[in-house]
Amino acid sequence: MKLSSSNRFSISAARVITAAVFLLPFLWVALAALRPPGTPLPRNLQFTPGELSLENFIRIWELVPLWRFALNSLRVLVLAVPITILVSSWAGFAISQLPRSSQRRWVTLSLVTLMIPGIALWYARFIVYKELGIYNSLWALVAPAFMGTSAFFVLMYYRAFRRIPREIYDSARLDGAGVIKSWRLIAMPIARPTTAGVALLAFVHYWGDYVSPLLYLQSERNFTVPVALQLLHQMGRSDWSLLMAASIVSLAVPVLFFVLLQPLLTSNFHNEKK
């Protein structure tokens, strides 16, 4: 259905307003980070720049070894995100190939596991990591990826694979394709938007994980970016402009990753629209 000019204007205006609502907090944080060191935060929303300075962005690299912490976070991501995609897609594909009655049971079990609070797993993971010898190493942060990180990712893949007609898999089996080949050549290419979504959510999860490094790491050389933010907070609790600068630096990598994945995230929407 073709939209009238007034409707198109209304939709465009709504998009601009929505974008402004989400971008204004980031603008406020950016202006707060550019204030001179030691400047108190404004008592109200002030978007008019006063005296601006880049000194906070220089100081954060001097106060903490942020490069090393960022490198540790990237090492975790390089391992954890692909492993999460691999394991959760295998699990989702396996569930989608079961009979309908068995699918419902496994989906219900996955939903039940989502209700388990993370705090209930901390002690069990601590004991397991001690026994495996990976305590106080980056592998302790990567280990949840070998279980798919979250049952939610498994359900995302299950929903994507379930929409593929069963006849396509049957035709592949007649051509001699096994389970792994069907997953690799049929299921995963069709589920690319889902893979992009899982990759983005897993990226944000591991990049922003603050509790796990505190529980399973002792050596400062293994700390990650969220711990660096906490260290900066402890050094200068009242220096909010310094903390805002560090927050912007920590947000740069996830935002860049989102921009790179955006074409894949929106491809499914555009295909359905056509």
HELIX and SHEET records of a PDB file:
HELIX    1   1 SER A    5  ALA A   33  1                                  29    
HELIX    2   2 GLU A   55  LEU A   63  1                                   9    
HELIX    3   3 LEU A   66  SER A   96  1                                  31    
HELIX    4   4 ARG A  100  LEU A  114  1                                  15    
HELIX    5   5 ILE A  119  LEU A  132  1                                  14    
HELIX    6   6 TRP A  139  VAL A  142  1                                   4    
HELIX    7   7 ALA A  143  MET A  147  5                                   5    
HELIX    8   8 ALA A  151  ARG A  162  1                                  12    
HELIX    9   9 ARG A  166  LEU A  174  1                                   9    
HELIX   10  10 VAL A  179  SER A  182  1                                   4    
HELIX   11  11 TRP A  183  ALA A  187  3                                   5    
HELIX   12  12 MET A  188  ILE A  190  1                                   3    
HELIX   13  13 ARG A  192  TRP A  207  1                                  16    
HELIX   14  14 VAL A  211  TYR A  216  1                                   6    
HELIX   15  15 GLU A  220  ASN A  222  5                                   3    
HELIX   16  16 VAL A  225  MET A  235  1                                  11    
HELIX   17  17 TRP A  240  LYS A  273  1                                  34    
END                                                                             
